[in-house]
Amino acid sequence: MNPSLEKQIAAAARSVEEARRNAYRDQTRLGELVEQINVLAEYRQQEGDFRKAESLYREALFRIQDAKSPDPELMVGVYSLLAYLYDRWGKLPEAANFYQKALKLSDDLGIHDSDKAATVKNNLAMIYKAMRDPERAAHYYTEALEEFRRVHGEHSGKVASVYNNLGVLYYQNLEVERALEMHHRALGIREQADGTDMEPGDLSQTYINLGAVHKALGDFQKAHECVEKARAISSGAISGGLPARRRSAALILDKTA
């Protein structure tokens, strides 16, 4: 194991132990335990030990369910984290199952965090796309797009990400004209973004995707221009340090043109 990662895991494990003790004495601090568990689980995934990460998230679920007053939002978050884990692990049916559980629990309990719901729907669409179910994938991408637009407006990095994902889906389904429209919409947003609302390399990826679409349409000159623009754009720095202390899965961006 990488010595640096080993030290990070050891430090994260100590933080989890302390958070366990605090949550045992005071159940209102259960959210802190979930955050620390997520940090350690992220490191476990970095070392390739998905089983240990799964065990940590299962512990988080048990702790939440065993509380006197279970926090439904925490439970929805852990369902999403488990789904995200299974996706990265390659266990797609399990990932879809937990994303569906997160959505159902949110609906049943009236949790109306549209941003989180939209993220789950985007990621669920990605799973169905990978499982060769384009109709379900398009359905959830469309719902995610509508919710992100309602919360953030049209000119949002998250809206651009879903346009991108729809473009990739349409391209793979040989709906090339529709793919072109989606990637142009993503491009229009990303060209005006200030950089704080996008992942590094998103604009470059948009040009790569457009290049693939123009090539499929037989416009090799435009395809070449897009590829050259992608090469000219800095992909940005690779982020490092601690994993994000989040309680739900991150928005997944489809990088495949």
C-alpha positions in Angstrom: 0.0 0.0 0.0 1.1 3.6 -0.6 2.7 4.8 2.7 0.8 8.1 2.4 -2.5 6.4 1.9 -1.8 4.0 4.8 -1.2 7.0 7.1 -4.4 8.6 5.9 -6.4 5.4 6.6 -4.9 5.1 10.1 -5.8 8.8 10.9 -9.3 8.4 9.4 -9.8 5.1 11.5 -8.9 7.0 14.7 -11.4 9.7 13.8 -14.1 7.1 13.2 -13.4 5.6 16.6 -13.7 8.9 18.3 -16.9 9.7 16.4 -18.3 6.3 17.5 -17.7 7.2 21.2 -19.2 10.6 20.8 -22.3 9.2 18.9 -22.8 6.6 21.6 -22.9 9.2 24.3 -24.9 11.7 22.2 -27.1 10.5 19.4 -27.4 14.0 18.0 -23.8 13.6 16.8 -24.6 10.6 14.6 -24.2 12.8 11.5 -20.6 13.5 12.5 -20.0 9.7 12.7 -21.5 9.3 9.2 -19.2 12.0 7.8 -16.1 10.3 9.4 -17.2 6.9 8.2 -17.5 8.3 4.7 -14.0 9.7 4.8 -12.6 6.3 5.9 -14.8 4.5 3.3 -13.4 6.7 0.5 -9.9 5.9 1.5 -10.8 2.2 1.6 -12.0 2.5 -2.0 -8.8 4.2 -3.0 -6.9 1.2 -1.8 -9.3 -1.1 -3.7 -10.9 -2.6 -0.6 -14.6 -2.2 -1.5 -15.7 -4.8 1.0 -14.4 -2.8 4.0 -16.0 0.3 2.5 -19.3 -1.5 2.2 -19.0 -2.7 5.8 -18.5 0.8 7.0 -21.6 2.1 5.2 -23.6 -0.8 6.5 -22.5 0.1 10.0 -23.7 3.7 9.3 -27.1 2.4 8.2 -27.4 0.2 11.3 -26.5 3.1 13.6 -29.1 5.3 12.0 -31.8 2.7 12.1 -31.0 1.8 15.8 -31.3 5.4 17.0 -34.3 6.4 19.1 -35.3 8.9 16.4 -33.8 7.8 13.1 -32.8 10.7 10.8 -34.4 9.9 7.4 -32.1 12.4 5.6 -29.1 10.7 6.9 -30.5 7.3 5.8 -31.2 8.7 2.3 -27.6 9.9 2.2 -26.1 6.6 3.2 -28.3 4.8 0.7 -26.9 7.1 -2.0 -23.3 6.5 -0.8 -23.8 2.7 -0.9 -25.2 3.1 -4.4 -22.2 5.1 -5.4 -19.9 2.5 -3.9 -21.6 -0.4 -5.8 -21.3 1.6 -9.0 -17.6 2.1 -8.6 -17.3 -1.6 -7.6 -19.1 -2.7 -10.8 -22.2 -4.1 -9.0 -24.7 -2.2 -11.1 -28.0 -3.9 -10.0 -27.0 -3.3 -6.4 -26.3 0.4 -7.2 -29.6 0.8 -9.0 -31.4 -0.8 -6.0 -29.9 1.6 -3.5 -30.5 4.7 -5.6 -34.1 3.6 -5.9 -34.3 3.1 -2.2 -33.0 6.6 -1.7 -35.6 8.1 -4.0 -38.5 6.1 -2.5 -37.6 7.0 1.1 -37.3 10.6 0.1 -40.8 10.5 -1.5 -42.3 8.5 1.4 -41.0 10.9 4.0 -41.6 14.1 2.1 -37.9 15.0 1.9 -37.8 17.7 -0.7 -34.2 18.5 -1.4 -34.4 18.8 -5.1 -30.7 19.1 -5.6 -29.9 15.8 -3.9 -32.9 14.1 -5.6 -31.7 15.4 -9.0 -28.2 14.1 -8.3 -29.6 10.6 -7.4 -31.7 10.6 -10.6 -28.7 11.6 -12.8 -26.6 8.8 -11.2 -29.4 6.3 -11.5 -29.8 7.2 -15.2 -26.0 6.5 -15.6 -26.5 3.0 -14.0 -29.4 2.2 -16.4 -27.4 3.4 -19.3 -24.6 1.0 -18.3 -27.2 -1.8 -17.9 -28.4 -1.2 -21.5 -31.7 0.3 -20.5 -31.8 3.5 -22.5 -35.5 4.3 -21.9 -35.1 4.3 -18.1 -31.8 6.2 -18.5 -33.4 9.0 -20.6 -36.4 9.1 -18.2 -34.2 9.8 -15.1 -31.8 12.1 -16.9 -34.8 14.2 -18.0 -36.2 14.4 -14.5 -32.7 15.3 -13.1 -32.4 18.0 -15.7 -35.8 19.5 -14.8 -35.0 19.6 -11.1 -31.5 21.1 -11.6 -33.0 23.8 -13.9 -35.7 24.6 -11.3 -33.1 24.9 -8.4 -30.1 26.4 -10.2 -31.5 27.9 -13.4 -30.4 27.1 -16.9 -26.8 28.3 -16.7 -25.6 25.9 -14.1 -22.7 23.5 -14.2 -25.0 20.7 -13.0 -27.5 21.4 -15.8 -24.5 21.3 -18.3 -23.5 17.9 -16.9 -26.9 16.4 -17.5 -27.0 17.8 -21.0 -23.6 16.2 -21.5 -24.9 12.9 -20.2 -28.0 13.0 -22.4 -25.7 13.7 -25.4 -23.6 10.7 -24.6 -26.7 8.5 -24.2 -28.2 9.7 -27.5 -24.9 9.3 -29.3 -24.7 5.7 -28.1 -28.2 5.1 -29.3 -27.3 6.5 -32.7 -29.6 9.5 -32.2 -26.8 11.7 -33.4 -28.8 14.9 -34.1 -30.2 14.9 -30.6 -26.7 14.2 -29.2 -25.5 17.3 -31.1 -28.2 19.5 -29.6 -27.4 18.3 -26.1 -23.7 18.8 -26.4 -24.2 22.3 -27.9 -26.4 23.2 -24.9 -23.7 22.0 -22.5 -21.1 23.9 -24.5 -23.1 27.2 -24.3 -23.2 26.9 -20.5 -19.6 25.8 -20.0 -18.1 28.5 -22.2 -19.7 31.1 -19.9 -18.9 29.4 -16.6 -16.4 31.0 -14.2 -14.6 27.8 -13.4 -16.0 27.3 -9.9 -19.1 25.6 -11.1 -17.4 22.9 -13.2 -15.0 20.0 -12.8 -11.5 20.4 -14.4 -11.6 19.4 -18.0 -15.4 19.7 -18.5 -15.2 22.2 -21.3 -12.4 20.2 -23.0 -14.6 17.1 -22.7 -17.5 18.9 -24.3 -15.4 19.6 -27.4 -14.2 16.0 -27.5 -17.8 14.8 -27.4 -18.8 17.3 -30.1 -15.9 16.1 -32.2 -17.2 12.6 -32.0 -20.7 13.6 -33.0 -19.5 15.7 -35.9 -17.4 12.8 -37.1 -20.5 10.5 -36.9 -22.3 13.1 -39.0 -19.6 13.1 -41.6 -18.4 16.6 -40.9 -14.7 15.8 -40.5 -13.6 19.5 -40.6 -15.7 20.4 -37.6 -14.7 17.2 -35.8 -11.0 18.2 -36.3 -11.7 21.8 -35.1 -13.4 20.4 -31.9 -10.5 18.1 -31.2 -8.0 20.9 -31.6 -10.0 23.2 -29.3 -10.0 20.4 -26.7 -6.3 20.1 -26.9 -5.9 23.8 -26.4 -7.9 23.9 -23.2 -6.2 23.2 -19.9 -7.8 20.2 -18.2 -7.1 21.9 -14.8 -5.3 20.6 -11.7 -6.1 17.3 -10.2 -7.5 17.8 -6.8 -6.0 16.0 -3.8 -6.1 15.9 0.0 -9.0 14.6 2.0 -12.0 13.0 0.4 -15.1 15.3 0.5 -17.0 15.0 3.7 -20.4 14.5 2.1 -23.5 12.6 3.1 -24.7 11.7 -0.4 -23.3 10.5 -3.7 -21.6 13.0 -6.0 -23.0 13.9 -9.4 -21.6 11.5 -12.0 -20.4 13.0 -15.3 -20.3 10.7 -18.3 -16.9 11.2 -19.9 -17.5 8.7 -22.8 -18.3 10.2 -26.1 
